[in-house]
Amino acid sequence: MGDPVVQWQMVVKDPEATSRFYSSVFGWKIRTDNALGYRVVSTGSDRGIDGGIWPSPPEGHNLMQLFIEVADVDASLAKAIAHGATVIVPKSVLPDGDVLAIVLDPAGTPFGVYAPAPR
């Protein structure tokens, strides 16, 4: 069985303005009640997937990322690297126990590998 895309993320220079735009245009609900102040986006639909908005670093660009849920972040990183990917954000354990890393595929497209904390 394959690993699913479970979330998208916008990485943007002005997360507050971006949040206001998408909330106003599409009616998305955005919360920041988490340890990192991450803007969690709920589209309010049972179709598709929800996402988030995160600030881009000063030298960064606006971009969209997909997060792929995997059973083992380390194994997925090793496999991605063996196939030409580059790790740009090493494996990190988030305050809620989720684990993620950000990778560039061989074409330079960023994506995240993610393993949820046991719940």
Protein Blocks (a to p, Z undefined) as FASTA:
>chain_A
ZZddfbdcdddfblmlmmmmmmmmnopacdfbbfkopacddehiaghjddddddddfklc
cddddddddfblklmmmmmmmnopacfbdcdddfkopacdddddfkopacdddddddZZ
